[in-house]
Amino acid sequence: MEAAGELCYLYMDRSNGRSKISITQTIGECEKRLRLFGFLRIHRQYLLNLSFFKQASAGMQIELVGGQALPIARRRRAEVAKVLAFYGL
């Protein structure tokens, strides 16, 4: 999930391709709603669906199953590492 001001974009992988849905909520509001469903805030602009996590690089980026890379904010690195370790990722 990616934030763009007061909008969030939810990217979904489907068997026939990738789709993008606009949501008229801030990323903070989306984070509160999706936290219990395996989403983790990794940056002021990104929520990560842990189901699509592939690996974390030494440069503190998250690589997704599809090959995309997302940055991890410096102030969120400890929390991200803790959550990933908890889930054995």
Phi and psi restraints in degrees (range 20) as a CNS / XPLOR table:
assign (resid 1 and name C) (resid 2 and name N)
       (resid 2 and name CA) (resid 2 and name C) 1.0 -124.7 20.0 2
assign (resid 2 and name N) (resid 2 and name CA)
       (resid 2 and name C) (resid 3 and name N) 1.0 138.7 20.0 2
assign (resid 2 and name C) (resid 3 and name N)
       (resid 3 and name CA) (resid 3 and name C) 1.0 -96.6 20.0 2
assign (resid 3 and name N) (resid 3 and name CA)
       (resid 3 and name C) (resid 4 and name N) 1.0 146.5 20.0 2
assign (resid 3 and name C) (resid 4 and name N)
       (resid 4 and name CA) (resid 4 and name C) 1.0 -146.7 20.0 2
assign (resid 4 and name N) (resid 4 and name CA)
       (resid 4 and name C) (resid 5 and name N) 1.0 83.0 20.0 2
assign (resid 4 and name C) (resid 5 and name N)
       (resid 5 and name CA) (resid 5 and name C) 1.0 70.0 20.0 2
assign (resid 5 and name N) (resid 5 and name CA)
       (resid 5 and name C) (resid 6 and name N) 1.0 -124.9 20.0 2
assign (resid 5 and name C) (resid 6 and name N)
       (resid 6 and name CA) (resid 6 and name C) 1.0 -86.7 20.0 2
assign (resid 6 and name N) (resid 6 and name CA)
       (resid 6 and name C) (resid 7 and name N) 1.0 4.8 20.0 2
assign (resid 6 and name C) (resid 7 and name N)
       (resid 7 and name CA) (resid 7 and name C) 1.0 -112.4 20.0 2
assign (resid 7 and name N) (resid 7 and name CA)
       (resid 7 and name C) (resid 8 and name N) 1.0 150.8 20.0 2
assign (resid 7 and name C) (resid 8 and name N)
       (resid 8 and name CA) (resid 8 and name C) 1.0 -124.0 20.0 2
assign (resid 8 and name N) (resid 8 and name CA)
       (resid 8 and name C) (resid 9 and name N) 1.0 145.6 20.0 2
assign (resid 8 and name C) (resid 9 and name N)
       (resid 9 and name CA) (resid 9 and name C) 1.0 -114.2 20.0 2
assign (resid 9 and name N) (resid 9 and name CA)
       (resid 9 and name C) (resid 10 and name N) 1.0 123.0 20.0 2
assign (resid 9 and name C) (resid 10 and name N)
       (resid 10 and name CA) (resid 10 and name C) 1.0 -100.7 20.0 2
assign (resid 10 and name N) (resid 10 and name CA)
       (resid 10 and name C) (resid 11 and name N) 1.0 120.4 20.0 2
assign (resid 10 and name C) (resid 11 and name N)
       (resid 11 and name CA) (resid 11 and name C) 1.0 -97.8 20.0 2
assign (resid 11 and name N) (resid 11 and name CA)
       (resid 11 and name C) (resid 12 and name N) 1.0 132.2 20.0 2
assign (resid 11 and name C) (resid 12 and name N)
       (resid 12 and name CA) (resid 12 and name C) 1.0 -125.4 20.0 2
assign (resid 12 and name N) (resid 12 and name CA)
       (resid 12 and name C) (resid 13 and name N) 1.0 133.4 20.0 2
assign (resid 12 and name C) (resid 13 and name N)
       (resid 13 and name CA) (resid 13 and name C) 1.0 -90.0 20.0 2
assign (resid 13 and name N) (resid 13 and name CA)
       (resid 13 and name C) (resid 14 and name N) 1.0 128.2 20.0 2
assign (resid 13 and name C) (resid 14 and name N)
       (resid 14 and name CA) (resid 14 and name C) 1.0 -125.8 20.0 2
assign (resid 14 and name N) (resid 14 and name CA)
       (resid 14 and name C) (resid 15 and name N) 1.0 163.6 20.0 2
assign (resid 14 and name C) (resid 15 and name N)
       (resid 15 and name CA) (resid 15 and name C) 1.0 -62.3 20.0 2
assign (resid 15 and name N) (resid 15 and name CA)
       (resid 15 and name C) (resid 16 and name N) 1.0 -26.6 20.0 2
assign (resid 15 and name C) (resid 16 and name N)
       (resid 16 and name CA) (resid 16 and name C) 1.0 -100.2 20.0 2
assign (resid 16 and name N) (resid 16 and name CA)
       (resid 16 and name C) (resid 17 and name N) 1.0 14.6 20.0 2
assign (resid 16 and name C) (resid 17 and name N)
       (resid 17 and name CA) (resid 17 and name C) 1.0 129.8 20.0 2
assign (resid 17 and name N) (resid 17 and name CA)
       (resid 17 and name C) (resid 18 and name N) 1.0 -178.2 20.0 2
assign (resid 17 and name C) (resid 18 and name N)
       (resid 18 and name CA) (resid 18 and name C) 1.0 -96.6 20.0 2
assign (resid 18 and name N) (resid 18 and name CA)
       (resid 18 and name C) (resid 19 and name N) 1.0 138.6 20.0 2
assign (resid 18 and name C) (resid 19 and name N)
       (resid 19 and name CA) (resid 19 and name C) 1.0 -125.5 20.0 2
assign (resid 19 and name N) (resid 19 and name CA)
       (resid 19 and name C) (resid 20 and name N) 1.0 158.4 20.0 2
assign (resid 19 and name C) (resid 20 and name N)
       (resid 20 and name CA) (resid 20 and name C) 1.0 -128.0 20.0 2
assign (resid 20 and name N) (resid 20 and name CA)
       (resid 20 and name C) (resid 21 and name N) 1.0 128.0 20.0 2
assign (resid 20 and name C) (resid 21 and name N)
       (resid 21 and name CA) (resid 21 and name C) 1.0 -116.8 20.0 2
assign (resid 21 and name N) (resid 21 and name CA)
       (resid 21 and name C) (resid 22 and name N) 1.0 132.3 20.0 2
assign (resid 21 and name C) (resid 22 and name N)
       (resid 22 and name CA) (resid 22 and name C) 1.0 -88.4 20.0 2
assign (resid 22 and name N) (resid 22 and name CA)
       (resid 22 and name C) (resid 23 and name N) 1.0 136.9 20.0 2
assign (resid 22 and name C) (resid 23 and name N)
       (resid 23 and name CA) (resid 23 and name C) 1.0 -126.6 20.0 2
assign (resid 23 and name N) (resid 23 and name CA)
       (resid 23 and name C) (resid 24 and name N) 1.0 129.8 20.0 2
assign (resid 23 and name C) (resid 24 and name N)
       (resid 24 and name CA) (resid 24 and name C) 1.0 -90.6 20.0 2
assign (resid 24 and name N) (resid 24 and name CA)
       (resid 24 and name C) (resid 25 and name N) 1.0 63.4 20.0 2
assign (resid 24 and name C) (resid 25 and name N)
       (resid 25 and name CA) (resid 25 and name C) 1.0 -141.9 20.0 2
assign (resid 25 and name N) (resid 25 and name CA)
       (resid 25 and name C) (resid 26 and name N) 1.0 156.3 20.0 2
assign (resid 25 and name C) (resid 26 and name N)
       (resid 26 and name CA) (resid 26 and name C) 1.0 -73.5 20.0 2
assign (resid 26 and name N) (resid 26 and name CA)
       (resid 26 and name C) (resid 27 and name N) 1.0 163.6 20.0 2
assign (resid 26 and name C) (resid 27 and name N)
       (resid 27 and name CA) (resid 27 and name C) 1.0 -65.8 20.0 2
assign (resid 27 and name N) (resid 27 and name CA)
       (resid 27 and name C) (resid 28 and name N) 1.0 -30.2 20.0 2
assign (resid 27 and name C) (resid 28 and name N)
       (resid 28 and name CA) (resid 28 and name C) 1.0 -63.8 20.0 2
assign (resid 28 and name N) (resid 28 and name CA)
       (resid 28 and name C) (resid 29 and name N) 1.0 -41.4 20.0 2
assign (resid 28 and name C) (resid 29 and name N)
       (resid 29 and name CA) (resid 29 and name C) 1.0 -66.8 20.0 2
assign (resid 29 and name N) (resid 29 and name CA)
       (resid 29 and name C) (resid 30 and name N) 1.0 -41.7 20.0 2
assign (resid 29 and name C) (resid 30 and name N)
       (resid 30 and name CA) (resid 30 and name C) 1.0 -64.0 20.0 2
assign (resid 30 and name N) (resid 30 and name CA)
       (resid 30 and name C) (resid 31 and name N) 1.0 -39.7 20.0 2
assign (resid 30 and name C) (resid 31 and name N)
       (resid 31 and name CA) (resid 31 and name C) 1.0 -59.6 20.0 2
assign (resid 31 and name N) (resid 31 and name CA)
       (resid 31 and name C) (resid 32 and name N) 1.0 -45.3 20.0 2
assign (resid 31 and name C) (resid 32 and name N)
       (resid 32 and name CA) (resid 32 and name C) 1.0 -60.6 20.0 2
assign (resid 32 and name N) (resid 32 and name CA)
       (resid 32 and name C) (resid 33 and name N) 1.0 -40.5 20.0 2
assign (resid 32 and name C) (resid 33 and name N)
       (resid 33 and name CA) (resid 33 and name C) 1.0 -75.2 20.0 2
assign (resid 33 and name N) (resid 33 and name CA)
       (resid 33 and name C) (resid 34 and name N) 1.0 -33.5 20.0 2
assign (resid 33 and name C) (resid 34 and name N)
       (resid 34 and name CA) (resid 34 and name C) 1.0 -100.1 20.0 2
assign (resid 34 and name N) (resid 34 and name CA)
       (resid 34 and name C) (resid 35 and name N) 1.0 -6.2 20.0 2
assign (resid 34 and name C) (resid 35 and name N)
       (resid 35 and name CA) (resid 35 and name C) 1.0 -53.9 20.0 2
assign (resid 35 and name N) (resid 35 and name CA)
       (resid 35 and name C) (resid 36 and name N) 1.0 -41.7 20.0 2
assign (resid 35 and name C) (resid 36 and name N)
       (resid 36 and name CA) (resid 36 and name C) 1.0 -75.1 20.0 2
assign (resid 36 and name N) (resid 36 and name CA)
       (resid 36 and name C) (resid 37 and name N) 1.0 -6.1 20.0 2
assign (resid 36 and name C) (resid 37 and name N)
       (resid 37 and name CA) (resid 37 and name C) 1.0 -109.9 20.0 2
assign (resid 37 and name N) (resid 37 and name CA)
       (resid 37 and name C) (resid 38 and name N) 1.0 22.9 20.0 2
assign (resid 37 and name C) (resid 38 and name N)
       (resid 38 and name CA) (resid 38 and name C) 1.0 86.0 20.0 2
assign (resid 38 and name N) (resid 38 and name CA)
       (resid 38 and name C) (resid 39 and name N) 1.0 23.4 20.0 2
assign (resid 38 and name C) (resid 39 and name N)
       (resid 39 and name CA) (resid 39 and name C) 1.0 -103.7 20.0 2
assign (resid 39 and name N) (resid 39 and name CA)
       (resid 39 and name C) (resid 40 and name N) 1.0 141.6 20.0 2
assign (resid 39 and name C) (resid 40 and name N)
       (resid 40 and name CA) (resid 40 and name C) 1.0 -132.5 20.0 2
assign (resid 40 and name N) (resid 40 and name CA)
       (resid 40 and name C) (resid 41 and name N) 1.0 130.5 20.0 2
assign (resid 40 and name C) (resid 41 and name N)
       (resid 41 and name CA) (resid 41 and name C) 1.0 -76.2 20.0 2
assign (resid 41 and name N) (resid 41 and name CA)
       (resid 41 and name C) (resid 42 and name N) 1.0 119.3 20.0 2
assign (resid 41 and name C) (resid 42 and name N)
       (resid 42 and name CA) (resid 42 and name C) 1.0 -113.0 20.0 2
assign (resid 42 and name N) (resid 42 and name CA)
       (resid 42 and name C) (resid 43 and name N) 1.0 -11.4 20.0 2
assign (resid 42 and name C) (resid 43 and name N)
       (resid 43 and name CA) (resid 43 and name C) 1.0 -163.9 20.0 2
assign (resid 43 and name N) (resid 43 and name CA)
       (resid 43 and name C) (resid 44 and name N) 1.0 161.0 20.0 2
assign (resid 43 and name C) (resid 44 and name N)
       (resid 44 and name CA) (resid 44 and name C) 1.0 -61.6 20.0 2
assign (resid 44 and name N) (resid 44 and name CA)
       (resid 44 and name C) (resid 45 and name N) 1.0 -18.8 20.0 2
assign (resid 44 and name C) (resid 45 and name N)
       (resid 45 and name CA) (resid 45 and name C) 1.0 -108.0 20.0 2
assign (resid 45 and name N) (resid 45 and name CA)
       (resid 45 and name C) (resid 46 and name N) 1.0 -11.4 20.0 2
assign (resid 45 and name C) (resid 46 and name N)
       (resid 46 and name CA) (resid 46 and name C) 1.0 -131.5 20.0 2
assign (resid 46 and name N) (resid 46 and name CA)
       (resid 46 and name C) (resid 47 and name N) 1.0 139.9 20.0 2
assign (resid 46 and name C) (resid 47 and name N)
       (resid 47 and name CA) (resid 47 and name C) 1.0 -111.9 20.0 2
assign (resid 47 and name N) (resid 47 and name CA)
       (resid 47 and name C) (resid 48 and name N) 1.0 136.5 20.0 2
assign (resid 47 and name C) (resid 48 and name N)
       (resid 48 and name CA) (resid 48 and name C) 1.0 -104.6 20.0 2
assign (resid 48 and name N) (resid 48 and name CA)
       (resid 48 and name C) (resid 49 and name N) 1.0 129.0 20.0 2
assign (resid 48 and name C) (resid 49 and name N)
       (resid 49 and name CA) (resid 49 and name C) 1.0 -84.4 20.0 2
assign (resid 49 and name N) (resid 49 and name CA)
       (resid 49 and name C) (resid 50 and name N) 1.0 112.9 20.0 2
assign (resid 49 and name C) (resid 50 and name N)
       (resid 50 and name CA) (resid 50 and name C) 1.0 -60.3 20.0 2
assign (resid 50 and name N) (resid 50 and name CA)
       (resid 50 and name C) (resid 51 and name N) 1.0 -19.2 20.0 2
assign (resid 50 and name C) (resid 51 and name N)
       (resid 51 and name CA) (resid 51 and name C) 1.0 -66.7 20.0 2
assign (resid 51 and name N) (resid 51 and name CA)
       (resid 51 and name C) (resid 52 and name N) 1.0 -20.9 20.0 2
assign (resid 51 and name C) (resid 52 and name N)
       (resid 52 and name CA) (resid 52 and name C) 1.0 -105.2 20.0 2
assign (resid 52 and name N) (resid 52 and name CA)
       (resid 52 and name C) (resid 53 and name N) 1.0 7.3 20.0 2
assign (resid 52 and name C) (resid 53 and name N)
       (resid 53 and name CA) (resid 53 and name C) 1.0 -69.7 20.0 2
assign (resid 53 and name N) (resid 53 and name CA)
       (resid 53 and name C) (resid 54 and name N) 1.0 133.4 20.0 2
assign (resid 53 and name C) (resid 54 and name N)
       (resid 54 and name CA) (resid 54 and name C) 1.0 -110.6 20.0 2
assign (resid 54 and name N) (resid 54 and name CA)
       (resid 54 and name C) (resid 55 and name N) 1.0 -54.4 20.0 2
assign (resid 54 and name C) (resid 55 and name N)
       (resid 55 and name CA) (resid 55 and name C) 1.0 -164.2 20.0 2
assign (resid 55 and name N) (resid 55 and name CA)
       (resid 55 and name C) (resid 56 and name N) 1.0 161.5 20.0 2
assign (resid 55 and name C) (resid 56 and name N)
       (resid 56 and name CA) (resid 56 and name C) 1.0 -106.9 20.0 2
assign (resid 56 and name N) (resid 56 and name CA)
       (resid 56 and name C) (resid 57 and name N) 1.0 132.8 20.0 2
assign (resid 56 and name C) (resid 57 and name N)
       (resid 57 and name CA) (resid 57 and name C) 1.0 -89.2 20.0 2
assign (resid 57 and name N) (resid 57 and name CA)
       (resid 57 and name C) (resid 58 and name N) 1.0 166.1 20.0 2
assign (resid 57 and name C) (resid 58 and name N)
       (resid 58 and name CA) (resid 58 and name C) 1.0 -63.9 20.0 2
assign (resid 58 and name N) (resid 58 and name CA)
       (resid 58 and name C) (resid 59 and name N) 1.0 -28.4 20.0 2
assign (resid 58 and name C) (resid 59 and name N)
       (resid 59 and name CA) (resid 59 and name C) 1.0 -78.4 20.0 2
assign (resid 59 and name N) (resid 59 and name CA)
       (resid 59 and name C) (resid 60 and name N) 1.0 10.4 20.0 2
assign (resid 59 and name C) (resid 60 and name N)
       (resid 60 and name CA) (resid 60 and name C) 1.0 59.1 20.0 2
assign (resid 60 and name N) (resid 60 and name CA)
       (resid 60 and name C) (resid 61 and name N) 1.0 52.8 20.0 2
assign (resid 60 and name C) (resid 61 and name N)
       (resid 61 and name CA) (resid 61 and name C) 1.0 -121.0 20.0 2
assign (resid 61 and name N) (resid 61 and name CA)
       (resid 61 and name C) (resid 62 and name N) 1.0 153.7 20.0 2
assign (resid 61 and name C) (resid 62 and name N)
       (resid 62 and name CA) (resid 62 and name C) 1.0 -100.5 20.0 2
assign (resid 62 and name N) (resid 62 and name CA)
       (resid 62 and name C) (resid 63 and name N) 1.0 129.8 20.0 2
assign (resid 62 and name C) (resid 63 and name N)
       (resid 63 and name CA) (resid 63 and name C) 1.0 -99.8 20.0 2
assign (resid 63 and name N) (resid 63 and name CA)
       (resid 63 and name C) (resid 64 and name N) 1.0 131.1 20.0 2
assign (resid 63 and name C) (resid 64 and name N)
       (resid 64 and name CA) (resid 64 and name C) 1.0 -91.7 20.0 2
assign (resid 64 and name N) (resid 64 and name CA)
       (resid 64 and name C) (resid 65 and name N) 1.0 164.6 20.0 2
assign (resid 64 and name C) (resid 65 and name N)
       (resid 65 and name CA) (resid 65 and name C) 1.0 -54.7 20.0 2
assign (resid 65 and name N) (resid 65 and name CA)
       (resid 65 and name C) (resid 66 and name N) 1.0 -37.7 20.0 2
assign (resid 65 and name C) (resid 66 and name N)
       (resid 66 and name CA) (resid 66 and name C) 1.0 -79.0 20.0 2
assign (resid 66 and name N) (resid 66 and name CA)
       (resid 66 and name C) (resid 67 and name N) 1.0 -1.4 20.0 2
assign (resid 66 and name C) (resid 67 and name N)
       (resid 67 and name CA) (resid 67 and name C) 1.0 99.7 20.0 2
assign (resid 67 and name N) (resid 67 and name CA)
       (resid 67 and name C) (resid 68 and name N) 1.0 -10.6 20.0 2
assign (resid 67 and name C) (resid 68 and name N)
       (resid 68 and name CA) (resid 68 and name C) 1.0 -69.7 20.0 2
assign (resid 68 and name N) (resid 68 and name CA)
       (resid 68 and name C) (resid 69 and name N) 1.0 151.6 20.0 2
assign (resid 68 and name C) (resid 69 and name N)
       (resid 69 and name CA) (resid 69 and name C) 1.0 -118.4 20.0 2
assign (resid 69 and name N) (resid 69 and name CA)
       (resid 69 and name C) (resid 70 and name N) 1.0 135.3 20.0 2
assign (resid 69 and name C) (resid 70 and name N)
       (resid 70 and name CA) (resid 70 and name C) 1.0 -122.0 20.0 2
assign (resid 70 and name N) (resid 70 and name CA)
       (resid 70 and name C) (resid 71 and name N) 1.0 139.9 20.0 2
assign (resid 70 and name C) (resid 71 and name N)
       (resid 71 and name CA) (resid 71 and name C) 1.0 -76.4 20.0 2
assign (resid 71 and name N) (resid 71 and name CA)
       (resid 71 and name C) (resid 72 and name N) 1.0 152.2 20.0 2
assign (resid 71 and name C) (resid 72 and name N)
       (resid 72 and name CA) (resid 72 and name C) 1.0 -108.8 20.0 2
assign (resid 72 and name N) (resid 72 and name CA)
       (resid 72 and name C) (resid 73 and name N) 1.0 125.6 20.0 2
assign (resid 72 and name C) (resid 73 and name N)
       (resid 73 and name CA) (resid 73 and name C) 1.0 -64.4 20.0 2
assign (resid 73 and name N) (resid 73 and name CA)
       (resid 73 and name C) (resid 74 and name N) 1.0 143.0 20.0 2
assign (resid 73 and name C) (resid 74 and name N)
       (resid 74 and name CA) (resid 74 and name C) 1.0 -54.7 20.0 2
assign (resid 74 and name N) (resid 74 and name CA)
       (resid 74 and name C) (resid 75 and name N) 1.0 -42.5 20.0 2
assign (resid 74 and name C) (resid 75 and name N)
       (resid 75 and name CA) (resid 75 and name C) 1.0 -75.7 20.0 2
assign (resid 75 and name N) (resid 75 and name CA)
       (resid 75 and name C) (resid 76 and name N) 1.0 -9.1 20.0 2
assign (resid 75 and name C) (resid 76 and name N)
       (resid 76 and name CA) (resid 76 and name C) 1.0 -105.0 20.0 2
assign (resid 76 and name N) (resid 76 and name CA)
       (resid 76 and name C) (resid 77 and name N) 1.0 -3.7 20.0 2
assign (resid 76 and name C) (resid 77 and name N)
       (resid 77 and name CA) (resid 77 and name C) 1.0 -59.4 20.0 2
assign (resid 77 and name N) (resid 77 and name CA)
       (resid 77 and name C) (resid 78 and name N) 1.0 -43.2 20.0 2
assign (resid 77 and name C) (resid 78 and name N)
       (resid 78 and name CA) (resid 78 and name C) 1.0 -64.1 20.0 2
assign (resid 78 and name N) (resid 78 and name CA)
       (resid 78 and name C) (resid 79 and name N) 1.0 -44.8 20.0 2
assign (resid 78 and name C) (resid 79 and name N)
       (resid 79 and name CA) (resid 79 and name C) 1.0 -64.9 20.0 2
assign (resid 79 and name N) (resid 79 and name CA)
       (resid 79 and name C) (resid 80 and name N) 1.0 -42.4 20.0 2
assign (resid 79 and name C) (resid 80 and name N)
       (resid 80 and name CA) (resid 80 and name C) 1.0 -61.9 20.0 2
assign (resid 80 and name N) (resid 80 and name CA)
       (resid 80 and name C) (resid 81 and name N) 1.0 -46.2 20.0 2
assign (resid 80 and name C) (resid 81 and name N)
       (resid 81 and name CA) (resid 81 and name C) 1.0 -60.3 20.0 2
assign (resid 81 and name N) (resid 81 and name CA)
       (resid 81 and name C) (resid 82 and name N) 1.0 -40.0 20.0 2
assign (resid 81 and name C) (resid 82 and name N)
       (resid 82 and name CA) (resid 82 and name C) 1.0 -64.5 20.0 2
assign (resid 82 and name N) (resid 82 and name CA)
       (resid 82 and name C) (resid 83 and name N) 1.0 -44.6 20.0 2
assign (resid 82 and name C) (resid 83 and name N)
       (resid 83 and name CA) (resid 83 and name C) 1.0 -67.3 20.0 2
assign (resid 83 and name N) (resid 83 and name CA)
       (resid 83 and name C) (resid 84 and name N) 1.0 -43.4 20.0 2
assign (resid 83 and name C) (resid 84 and name N)
       (resid 84 and name CA) (resid 84 and name C) 1.0 -62.7 20.0 2
assign (resid 84 and name N) (resid 84 and name CA)
       (resid 84 and name C) (resid 85 and name N) 1.0 -40.5 20.0 2
assign (resid 84 and name C) (resid 85 and name N)
       (resid 85 and name CA) (resid 85 and name C) 1.0 -65.9 20.0 2
assign (resid 85 and name N) (resid 85 and name CA)
       (resid 85 and name C) (resid 86 and name N) 1.0 -39.6 20.0 2
assign (resid 85 and name C) (resid 86 and name N)
       (resid 86 and name CA) (resid 86 and name C) 1.0 -59.9 20.0 2
assign (resid 86 and name N) (resid 86 and name CA)
       (resid 86 and name C) (resid 87 and name N) 1.0 -41.3 20.0 2
assign (resid 86 and name C) (resid 87 and name N)
       (resid 87 and name CA) (resid 87 and name C) 1.0 -87.2 20.0 2
assign (resid 87 and name N) (resid 87 and name CA)
       (resid 87 and name C) (resid 88 and name N) 1.0 -0.1 20.0 2
assign (resid 87 and name C) (resid 88 and name N)
       (resid 88 and name CA) (resid 88 and name C) 1.0 69.8 20.0 2
assign (resid 88 and name N) (resid 88 and name CA)
       (resid 88 and name C) (resid 89 and name N) 1.0 33.8 20.0 2
